[in-house]
Amino acid sequence: MILPIVAYGAPILRAVAKDIEPDYPGLPKLIEDMWETMYSSNGVGLAAPQINKGIRIFVVDSAQIFENLEPEDEKYPDAPGIKQVFINAHIKSLGGDEWAYNEGCLSIPKIREDVYRSEEVTLEYMDENFVAHTQTFIGVTARVILHEYDHLEGKLFIDYLKPLKKRMIKGKLDDISKGKVRVDYRMTFQK
């Protein structure tokens, strides 16, 4: 089932999400719905707070980013990407240089800005079967993971922008929070 994406301005996007237990009600269906919602919205990642769930789960399909790129391109050492579920994720470490990449967010449609993030992240997390993993991710895949991880911490990509840039997009953000934006996927807006 395709779920509505929570728009900028909703308090859940600023709350720290909670870890869940393996018996979380309807977890397999929730994961299936998250994949369906992400793909129908043309996203490469989706975090539970974006569908109004204050829990620590996100899905990432960075392989979509590489579909139209040359696989041997050295700019993308993480090609061909991953398709993965992350439950109860917690960052162990960040590494490498910070680098800029133009990011957007399904909860903040029609705004894209360059954001600096670390080129490497090591995470502890559970997969959809609640098997524990500690894994390091690099490149664009690390960036998508860090973007989705931020949603679990109540952070948004716009929080990384300089004050002047934030002031420049304030009107657009206000419009999004009031529902004055057209998108081709379902959204819910703060009343």
Biotite code that builds the C-alpha atoms (Angstrom):
import biotite.structure as struc

atoms = struc.array([
    struc.Atom([0.000, 0.000, 0.000], chain_id="A", res_id=1, res_name="MET", atom_name="CA", element="C"),
    struc.Atom([1.302, 3.433, -0.925], chain_id="A", res_id=2, res_name="ILE", atom_name="CA", element="C"),
    struc.Atom([1.416, 5.623, 2.170], chain_id="A", res_id=3, res_name="LEU", atom_name="CA", element="C"),
    struc.Atom([1.313, 9.427, 2.240], chain_id="A", res_id=4, res_name="PRO", atom_name="CA", element="C"),
    struc.Atom([4.604, 11.236, 2.794], chain_id="A", res_id=5, res_name="ILE", atom_name="CA", element="C"),
    struc.Atom([4.646, 13.625, 5.756], chain_id="A", res_id=6, res_name="VAL", atom_name="CA", element="C"),
    struc.Atom([5.429, 17.173, 4.635], chain_id="A", res_id=7, res_name="ALA", atom_name="CA", element="C"),
    struc.Atom([7.932, 19.591, 6.140], chain_id="A", res_id=8, res_name="TYR", atom_name="CA", element="C"),
    struc.Atom([6.475, 21.255, 9.225], chain_id="A", res_id=9, res_name="GLY", atom_name="CA", element="C"),
    struc.Atom([5.138, 18.086, 10.877], chain_id="A", res_id=10, res_name="ALA", atom_name="CA", element="C"),
    struc.Atom([6.512, 17.605, 14.421], chain_id="A", res_id=11, res_name="PRO", atom_name="CA", element="C"),
    struc.Atom([7.352, 13.929, 13.770], chain_id="A", res_id=12, res_name="ILE", atom_name="CA", element="C"),
    struc.Atom([10.088, 15.042, 11.350], chain_id="A", res_id=13, res_name="LEU", atom_name="CA", element="C"),
    struc.Atom([11.827, 16.775, 14.270], chain_id="A", res_id=14, res_name="ARG", atom_name="CA", element="C"),
    struc.Atom([11.456, 13.965, 16.838], chain_id="A", res_id=15, res_name="ALA", atom_name="CA", element="C"),
    struc.Atom([14.063, 11.311, 17.655], chain_id="A", res_id=16, res_name="VAL", atom_name="CA", element="C"),
    struc.Atom([12.706, 7.909, 16.595], chain_id="A", res_id=17, res_name="ALA", atom_name="CA", element="C"),
    struc.Atom([12.570, 4.926, 18.960], chain_id="A", res_id=18, res_name="LYS", atom_name="CA", element="C"),
    struc.Atom([14.148, 1.481, 18.576], chain_id="A", res_id=19, res_name="ASP", atom_name="CA", element="C"),
    struc.Atom([11.698, -1.352, 17.930], chain_id="A", res_id=20, res_name="ILE", atom_name="CA", element="C"),
    struc.Atom([11.499, -5.002, 18.952], chain_id="A", res_id=21, res_name="GLU", atom_name="CA", element="C"),
    struc.Atom([11.262, -7.989, 16.541], chain_id="A", res_id=22, res_name="PRO", atom_name="CA", element="C"),
    struc.Atom([7.566, -8.387, 17.436], chain_id="A", res_id=23, res_name="ASP", atom_name="CA", element="C"),
    struc.Atom([6.680, -4.856, 16.285], chain_id="A", res_id=24, res_name="TYR", atom_name="CA", element="C"),
    struc.Atom([3.085, -5.195, 14.999], chain_id="A", res_id=25, res_name="PRO", atom_name="CA", element="C"),
    struc.Atom([2.836, -5.581, 11.234], chain_id="A", res_id=26, res_name="GLY", atom_name="CA", element="C"),
    struc.Atom([6.550, -5.086, 10.577], chain_id="A", res_id=27, res_name="LEU", atom_name="CA", element="C"),
    struc.Atom([6.787, -7.138, 7.331], chain_id="A", res_id=28, res_name="PRO", atom_name="CA", element="C"),
    struc.Atom([3.784, -5.264, 5.877], chain_id="A", res_id=29, res_name="LYS", atom_name="CA", element="C"),
    struc.Atom([5.218, -1.922, 6.993], chain_id="A", res_id=30, res_name="LEU", atom_name="CA", element="C"),
    struc.Atom([8.522, -2.685, 5.227], chain_id="A", res_id=31, res_name="ILE", atom_name="CA", element="C"),
    struc.Atom([6.656, -3.748, 2.078], chain_id="A", res_id=32, res_name="GLU", atom_name="CA", element="C"),
    struc.Atom([4.603, -0.523, 2.208], chain_id="A", res_id=33, res_name="ASP", atom_name="CA", element="C"),
    struc.Atom([7.744, 1.565, 2.699], chain_id="A", res_id=34, res_name="MET", atom_name="CA", element="C"),
    struc.Atom([9.339, 0.075, -0.431], chain_id="A", res_id=35, res_name="TRP", atom_name="CA", element="C"),
    struc.Atom([6.154, 0.619, -2.434], chain_id="A", res_id=36, res_name="GLU", atom_name="CA", element="C"),
    struc.Atom([5.803, 4.197, -1.159], chain_id="A", res_id=37, res_name="THR", atom_name="CA", element="C"),
    struc.Atom([9.459, 5.015, -1.875], chain_id="A", res_id=38, res_name="MET", atom_name="CA", element="C"),
    struc.Atom([9.338, 3.665, -5.433], chain_id="A", res_id=39, res_name="TYR", atom_name="CA", element="C"),
    struc.Atom([6.006, 5.325, -6.246], chain_id="A", res_id=40, res_name="SER", atom_name="CA", element="C"),
    struc.Atom([7.491, 8.653, -5.083], chain_id="A", res_id=41, res_name="SER", atom_name="CA", element="C"),
    struc.Atom([10.691, 8.176, -7.125], chain_id="A", res_id=42, res_name="ASN", atom_name="CA", element="C"),
    struc.Atom([12.820, 8.163, -3.976], chain_id="A", res_id=43, res_name="GLY", atom_name="CA", element="C"),
    struc.Atom([16.045, 6.280, -3.278], chain_id="A", res_id=44, res_name="VAL", atom_name="CA", element="C"),
    struc.Atom([15.435, 6.137, 0.467], chain_id="A", res_id=45, res_name="GLY", atom_name="CA", element="C"),
    struc.Atom([12.564, 6.481, 2.931], chain_id="A", res_id=46, res_name="LEU", atom_name="CA", element="C"),
    struc.Atom([12.552, 6.702, 6.719], chain_id="A", res_id=47, res_name="ALA", atom_name="CA", element="C"),
    struc.Atom([9.638, 5.750, 8.981], chain_id="A", res_id=48, res_name="ALA", atom_name="CA", element="C"),
    struc.Atom([9.145, 9.319, 10.310], chain_id="A", res_id=49, res_name="PRO", atom_name="CA", element="C"),
    struc.Atom([8.358, 10.342, 6.727], chain_id="A", res_id=50, res_name="GLN", atom_name="CA", element="C"),
    struc.Atom([5.298, 8.070, 6.837], chain_id="A", res_id=51, res_name="ILE", atom_name="CA", element="C"),
    struc.Atom([4.326, 9.281, 10.311], chain_id="A", res_id=52, res_name="ASN", atom_name="CA", element="C"),
    struc.Atom([5.951, 6.458, 12.308], chain_id="A", res_id=53, res_name="LYS", atom_name="CA", element="C"),
    struc.Atom([8.336, 7.482, 15.089], chain_id="A", res_id=54, res_name="GLY", atom_name="CA", element="C"),
    struc.Atom([10.420, 4.307, 14.847], chain_id="A", res_id=55, res_name="ILE", atom_name="CA", element="C"),
    struc.Atom([14.024, 3.614, 13.787], chain_id="A", res_id=56, res_name="ARG", atom_name="CA", element="C"),
    struc.Atom([13.595, 2.025, 10.395], chain_id="A", res_id=57, res_name="ILE", atom_name="CA", element="C"),
    struc.Atom([14.552, 3.146, 6.909], chain_id="A", res_id=58, res_name="PHE", atom_name="CA", element="C"),
    struc.Atom([14.924, 1.602, 3.476], chain_id="A", res_id=59, res_name="VAL", atom_name="CA", element="C"),
    struc.Atom([17.547, 2.465, 0.868], chain_id="A", res_id=60, res_name="VAL", atom_name="CA", element="C"),
    struc.Atom([17.907, 1.533, -2.795], chain_id="A", res_id=61, res_name="ASP", atom_name="CA", element="C"),
    struc.Atom([21.024, 3.367, -3.929], chain_id="A", res_id=62, res_name="SER", atom_name="CA", element="C"),
    struc.Atom([21.327, 0.990, -6.891], chain_id="A", res_id=63, res_name="ALA", atom_name="CA", element="C"),
    struc.Atom([18.792, 3.210, -8.697], chain_id="A", res_id=64, res_name="GLN", atom_name="CA", element="C"),
    struc.Atom([21.353, 6.029, -8.728], chain_id="A", res_id=65, res_name="ILE", atom_name="CA", element="C"),
    struc.Atom([23.817, 3.897, -10.682], chain_id="A", res_id=66, res_name="PHE", atom_name="CA", element="C"),
    struc.Atom([21.410, 2.552, -13.298], chain_id="A", res_id=67, res_name="GLU", atom_name="CA", element="C"),
    struc.Atom([22.389, 5.178, -15.878], chain_id="A", res_id=68, res_name="ASN", atom_name="CA", element="C"),
    struc.Atom([26.052, 5.605, -14.928], chain_id="A", res_id=69, res_name="LEU", atom_name="CA", element="C"),
    struc.Atom([29.124, 3.828, -16.238], chain_id="A", res_id=70, res_name="GLU", atom_name="CA", element="C"),
    struc.Atom([29.928, 1.122, -13.654], chain_id="A", res_id=71, res_name="PRO", atom_name="CA", element="C"),
    struc.Atom([33.675, 1.655, -13.912], chain_id="A", res_id=72, res_name="GLU", atom_name="CA", element="C"),
    struc.Atom([33.364, 5.393, -13.152], chain_id="A", res_id=73, res_name="ASP", atom_name="CA", element="C"),
    struc.Atom([35.899, 5.992, -10.360], chain_id="A", res_id=74, res_name="GLU", atom_name="CA", element="C"),
    struc.Atom([33.776, 8.798, -8.913], chain_id="A", res_id=75, res_name="LYS", atom_name="CA", element="C"),
    struc.Atom([31.399, 6.078, -7.675], chain_id="A", res_id=76, res_name="TYR", atom_name="CA", element="C"),
    struc.Atom([33.386, 3.459, -5.745], chain_id="A", res_id=77, res_name="PRO", atom_name="CA", element="C"),
    struc.Atom([30.175, 2.159, -4.145], chain_id="A", res_id=78, res_name="ASP", atom_name="CA", element="C"),
    struc.Atom([28.565, 1.149, -7.478], chain_id="A", res_id=79, res_name="ALA", atom_name="CA", element="C"),
    struc.Atom([26.352, -0.771, -8.076], chain_id="A", res_id=80, res_name="PRO", atom_name="CA", element="C"),
    struc.Atom([24.769, 0.356, -4.770], chain_id="A", res_id=81, res_name="GLY", atom_name="CA", element="C"),
    struc.Atom([22.541, -1.523, -2.350], chain_id="A", res_id=82, res_name="ILE", atom_name="CA", element="C"),
    struc.Atom([18.898, -2.320, -1.684], chain_id="A", res_id=83, res_name="LYS", atom_name="CA", element="C"),
    struc.Atom([18.547, -2.747, 2.053], chain_id="A", res_id=84, res_name="GLN", atom_name="CA", element="C"),
    struc.Atom([16.375, -2.376, 5.161], chain_id="A", res_id=85, res_name="VAL", atom_name="CA", element="C"),
    struc.Atom([17.891, -0.765, 8.263], chain_id="A", res_id=86, res_name="PHE", atom_name="CA", element="C"),
    struc.Atom([16.237, -1.278, 11.656], chain_id="A", res_id=87, res_name="ILE", atom_name="CA", element="C"),
    struc.Atom([17.442, 0.282, 14.928], chain_id="A", res_id=88, res_name="ASN", atom_name="CA", element="C"),
    struc.Atom([20.416, 1.814, 13.114], chain_id="A", res_id=89, res_name="ALA", atom_name="CA", element="C"),
    struc.Atom([23.035, 3.675, 15.130], chain_id="A", res_id=90, res_name="HIS", atom_name="CA", element="C"),
    struc.Atom([26.185, 5.291, 13.741], chain_id="A", res_id=91, res_name="ILE", atom_name="CA", element="C"),
    struc.Atom([29.442, 3.834, 15.055], chain_id="A", res_id=92, res_name="LYS", atom_name="CA", element="C"),
    struc.Atom([31.761, 6.170, 13.134], chain_id="A", res_id=93, res_name="SER", atom_name="CA", element="C"),
    struc.Atom([32.122, 8.603, 10.254], chain_id="A", res_id=94, res_name="LEU", atom_name="CA", element="C"),
    struc.Atom([35.203, 8.765, 8.066], chain_id="A", res_id=95, res_name="GLY", atom_name="CA", element="C"),
    struc.Atom([36.804, 10.257, 5.020], chain_id="A", res_id=96, res_name="GLY", atom_name="CA", element="C"),
    struc.Atom([36.483, 13.769, 3.718], chain_id="A", res_id=97, res_name="ASP", atom_name="CA", element="C"),
    struc.Atom([33.228, 15.678, 3.616], chain_id="A", res_id=98, res_name="GLU", atom_name="CA", element="C"),
    struc.Atom([31.968, 16.250, 0.073], chain_id="A", res_id=99, res_name="TRP", atom_name="CA", element="C"),
    struc.Atom([29.108, 18.139, -1.491], chain_id="A", res_id=100, res_name="ALA", atom_name="CA", element="C"),
    struc.Atom([26.211, 16.533, -3.318], chain_id="A", res_id=101, res_name="TYR", atom_name="CA", element="C"),
    struc.Atom([22.898, 17.991, -4.417], chain_id="A", res_id=102, res_name="ASN", atom_name="CA", element="C"),
    struc.Atom([20.230, 16.493, -2.124], chain_id="A", res_id=103, res_name="GLU", atom_name="CA", element="C"),
    struc.Atom([16.469, 16.593, -2.044], chain_id="A", res_id=104, res_name="GLY", atom_name="CA", element="C"),
    struc.Atom([13.849, 15.033, 0.215], chain_id="A", res_id=105, res_name="CYS", atom_name="CA", element="C"),
    struc.Atom([10.394, 13.598, -0.386], chain_id="A", res_id=106, res_name="LEU", atom_name="CA", element="C"),
    struc.Atom([9.169, 15.534, 2.689], chain_id="A", res_id=107, res_name="SER", atom_name="CA", element="C"),
    struc.Atom([10.576, 18.784, 1.275], chain_id="A", res_id=108, res_name="ILE", atom_name="CA", element="C"),
    struc.Atom([9.579, 18.599, -2.400], chain_id="A", res_id=109, res_name="PRO", atom_name="CA", element="C"),
    struc.Atom([10.966, 20.885, -5.105], chain_id="A", res_id=110, res_name="LYS", atom_name="CA", element="C"),
    struc.Atom([13.929, 22.032, -3.007], chain_id="A", res_id=111, res_name="ILE", atom_name="CA", element="C"),
    struc.Atom([17.404, 20.699, -3.748], chain_id="A", res_id=112, res_name="ARG", atom_name="CA", element="C"),
    struc.Atom([20.637, 22.005, -2.251], chain_id="A", res_id=113, res_name="GLU", atom_name="CA", element="C"),
    struc.Atom([24.283, 20.979, -1.980], chain_id="A", res_id=114, res_name="ASP", atom_name="CA", element="C"),
    struc.Atom([24.975, 19.321, 1.372], chain_id="A", res_id=115, res_name="VAL", atom_name="CA", element="C"),
    struc.Atom([28.368, 18.304, 2.758], chain_id="A", res_id=116, res_name="TYR", atom_name="CA", element="C"),
    struc.Atom([28.519, 14.848, 4.344], chain_id="A", res_id=117, res_name="ARG", atom_name="CA", element="C"),
    struc.Atom([31.241, 12.355, 5.271], chain_id="A", res_id=118, res_name="SER", atom_name="CA", element="C"),
    struc.Atom([32.214, 9.953, 2.506], chain_id="A", res_id=119, res_name="GLU", atom_name="CA", element="C"),
    struc.Atom([32.065, 6.943, 4.842], chain_id="A", res_id=120, res_name="GLU", atom_name="CA", element="C"),
    struc.Atom([29.743, 5.736, 7.611], chain_id="A", res_id=121, res_name="VAL", atom_name="CA", element="C"),
    struc.Atom([29.900, 2.636, 9.808], chain_id="A", res_id=122, res_name="THR", atom_name="CA", element="C"),
    struc.Atom([26.522, 1.547, 11.180], chain_id="A", res_id=123, res_name="LEU", atom_name="CA", element="C"),
    struc.Atom([25.231, -1.004, 13.627], chain_id="A", res_id=124, res_name="GLU", atom_name="CA", element="C"),
    struc.Atom([21.753, -2.106, 12.552], chain_id="A", res_id=125, res_name="TYR", atom_name="CA", element="C"),
    struc.Atom([19.328, -4.990, 12.226], chain_id="A", res_id=126, res_name="MET", atom_name="CA", element="C"),
    struc.Atom([18.066, -6.242, 8.883], chain_id="A", res_id=127, res_name="ASP", atom_name="CA", element="C"),
    struc.Atom([14.412, -7.119, 8.237], chain_id="A", res_id=128, res_name="GLU", atom_name="CA", element="C"),
    struc.Atom([14.969, -10.522, 9.905], chain_id="A", res_id=129, res_name="ASN", atom_name="CA", element="C"),
    struc.Atom([16.479, -8.837, 12.996], chain_id="A", res_id=130, res_name="PHE", atom_name="CA", element="C"),
    struc.Atom([19.938, -10.173, 12.224], chain_id="A", res_id=131, res_name="VAL", atom_name="CA", element="C"),
    struc.Atom([22.546, -7.771, 13.642], chain_id="A", res_id=132, res_name="ALA", atom_name="CA", element="C"),
    struc.Atom([25.107, -6.174, 11.325], chain_id="A", res_id=133, res_name="HIS", atom_name="CA", element="C"),
    struc.Atom([28.005, -3.754, 11.625], chain_id="A", res_id=134, res_name="THR", atom_name="CA", element="C"),
    struc.Atom([28.887, -2.497, 8.177], chain_id="A", res_id=135, res_name="GLN", atom_name="CA", element="C"),
    struc.Atom([30.747, 0.360, 6.523], chain_id="A", res_id=136, res_name="THR", atom_name="CA", element="C"),
    struc.Atom([29.258, 2.157, 3.531], chain_id="A", res_id=137, res_name="PHE", atom_name="CA", element="C"),
    struc.Atom([30.974, 4.639, 1.215], chain_id="A", res_id=138, res_name="ILE", atom_name="CA", element="C"),
    struc.Atom([30.214, 7.210, -1.461], chain_id="A", res_id=139, res_name="GLY", atom_name="CA", element="C"),
    struc.Atom([26.703, 7.970, -2.645], chain_id="A", res_id=140, res_name="VAL", atom_name="CA", element="C"),
    struc.Atom([25.344, 4.972, -0.722], chain_id="A", res_id=141, res_name="THR", atom_name="CA", element="C"),
    struc.Atom([26.793, 6.382, 2.521], chain_id="A", res_id=142, res_name="ALA", atom_name="CA", element="C"),
    struc.Atom([25.202, 9.735, 1.694], chain_id="A", res_id=143, res_name="ARG", atom_name="CA", element="C"),
    struc.Atom([21.737, 8.237, 1.176], chain_id="A", res_id=144, res_name="VAL", atom_name="CA", element="C"),
    struc.Atom([22.107, 6.287, 4.424], chain_id="A", res_id=145, res_name="ILE", atom_name="CA", element="C"),
    struc.Atom([23.193, 9.420, 6.310], chain_id="A", res_id=146, res_name="LEU", atom_name="CA", element="C"),
    struc.Atom([20.262, 11.383, 4.870], chain_id="A", res_id=147, res_name="HIS", atom_name="CA", element="C"),
    struc.Atom([17.769, 8.707, 5.968], chain_id="A", res_id=148, res_name="GLU", atom_name="CA", element="C"),
    struc.Atom([19.538, 8.237, 9.303], chain_id="A", res_id=149, res_name="TYR", atom_name="CA", element="C"),
    struc.Atom([19.123, 11.959, 9.979], chain_id="A", res_id=150, res_name="ASP", atom_name="CA", element="C"),
    struc.Atom([15.350, 11.466, 9.742], chain_id="A", res_id=151, res_name="HIS", atom_name="CA", element="C"),
    struc.Atom([15.617, 9.084, 12.710], chain_id="A", res_id=152, res_name="LEU", atom_name="CA", element="C"),
    struc.Atom([17.402, 11.811, 14.661], chain_id="A", res_id=153, res_name="GLU", atom_name="CA", element="C"),
    struc.Atom([14.893, 14.549, 13.799], chain_id="A", res_id=154, res_name="GLY", atom_name="CA", element="C"),
    struc.Atom([17.258, 16.260, 11.341], chain_id="A", res_id=155, res_name="LYS", atom_name="CA", element="C"),
    struc.Atom([16.604, 17.371, 7.780], chain_id="A", res_id=156, res_name="LEU", atom_name="CA", element="C"),
    struc.Atom([19.041, 18.089, 4.960], chain_id="A", res_id=157, res_name="PHE", atom_name="CA", element="C"),
    struc.Atom([18.152, 21.792, 5.133], chain_id="A", res_id=158, res_name="ILE", atom_name="CA", element="C"),
    struc.Atom([19.682, 21.893, 8.641], chain_id="A", res_id=159, res_name="ASP", atom_name="CA", element="C"),
    struc.Atom([23.108, 21.709, 6.972], chain_id="A", res_id=160, res_name="TYR", atom_name="CA", element="C"),
    struc.Atom([22.552, 24.866, 4.928], chain_id="A", res_id=161, res_name="LEU", atom_name="CA", element="C"),
    struc.Atom([24.154, 28.191, 5.743], chain_id="A", res_id=162, res_name="LYS", atom_name="CA", element="C"),
    struc.Atom([21.847, 30.813, 7.347], chain_id="A", res_id=163, res_name="PRO", atom_name="CA", element="C"),
    struc.Atom([21.629, 32.926, 4.180], chain_id="A", res_id=164, res_name="LEU", atom_name="CA", element="C"),
    struc.Atom([20.597, 29.918, 2.071], chain_id="A", res_id=165, res_name="LYS", atom_name="CA", element="C"),
    struc.Atom([17.971, 28.979, 4.698], chain_id="A", res_id=166, res_name="LYS", atom_name="CA", element="C"),
    struc.Atom([16.526, 32.500, 4.560], chain_id="A", res_id=167, res_name="ARG", atom_name="CA", element="C"),
    struc.Atom([16.398, 32.295, 0.765], chain_id="A", res_id=168, res_name="MET", atom_name="CA", element="C"),
    struc.Atom([14.239, 29.132, 0.839], chain_id="A", res_id=169, res_name="ILE", atom_name="CA", element="C"),
    struc.Atom([12.096, 30.105, 3.845], chain_id="A", res_id=170, res_name="LYS", atom_name="CA", element="C"),
    struc.Atom([9.121, 31.086, 1.677], chain_id="A", res_id=171, res_name="GLY", atom_name="CA", element="C"),
    struc.Atom([9.217, 27.759, -0.173], chain_id="A", res_id=172, res_name="LYS", atom_name="CA", element="C"),
    struc.Atom([9.424, 25.886, 3.140], chain_id="A", res_id=173, res_name="LEU", atom_name="CA", element="C"),
    struc.Atom([6.460, 27.834, 4.515], chain_id="A", res_id=174, res_name="ASP", atom_name="CA", element="C"),
    struc.Atom([4.464, 26.979, 1.389], chain_id="A", res_id=175, res_name="ASP", atom_name="CA", element="C"),
    struc.Atom([5.294, 23.272, 1.757], chain_id="A", res_id=176, res_name="ILE", atom_name="CA", element="C"),
    struc.Atom([4.224, 23.252, 5.402], chain_id="A", res_id=177, res_name="SER", atom_name="CA", element="C"),
    struc.Atom([0.895, 24.865, 4.382], chain_id="A", res_id=178, res_name="LYS", atom_name="CA", element="C"),
    struc.Atom([0.298, 22.368, 1.574], chain_id="A", res_id=179, res_name="GLY", atom_name="CA", element="C"),
    struc.Atom([0.946, 24.902, -1.184], chain_id="A", res_id=180, res_name="LYS", atom_name="CA", element="C"),
    struc.Atom([2.997, 22.540, -3.309], chain_id="A", res_id=181, res_name="VAL", atom_name="CA", element="C"),
    struc.Atom([2.122, 20.185, -6.161], chain_id="A", res_id=182, res_name="ARG", atom_name="CA", element="C"),
    struc.Atom([3.703, 16.745, -6.265], chain_id="A", res_id=183, res_name="VAL", atom_name="CA", element="C"),
    struc.Atom([2.861, 13.534, -8.061], chain_id="A", res_id=184, res_name="ASP", atom_name="CA", element="C"),
    struc.Atom([2.740, 11.454, -4.874], chain_id="A", res_id=185, res_name="TYR", atom_name="CA", element="C"),
    struc.Atom([0.500, 11.452, -1.804], chain_id="A", res_id=186, res_name="ARG", atom_name="CA", element="C"),
    struc.Atom([1.441, 13.838, 1.010], chain_id="A", res_id=187, res_name="MET", atom_name="CA", element="C"),
    struc.Atom([-0.020, 14.840, 4.355], chain_id="A", res_id=188, res_name="THR", atom_name="CA", element="C"),
    struc.Atom([0.345, 18.378, 5.626], chain_id="A", res_id=189, res_name="PHE", atom_name="CA", element="C"),
    struc.Atom([0.325, 19.868, 9.107], chain_id="A", res_id=190, res_name="GLN", atom_name="CA", element="C"),
    struc.Atom([-2.985, 21.566, 9.879], chain_id="A", res_id=191, res_name="LYS", atom_name="CA", element="C"),
])
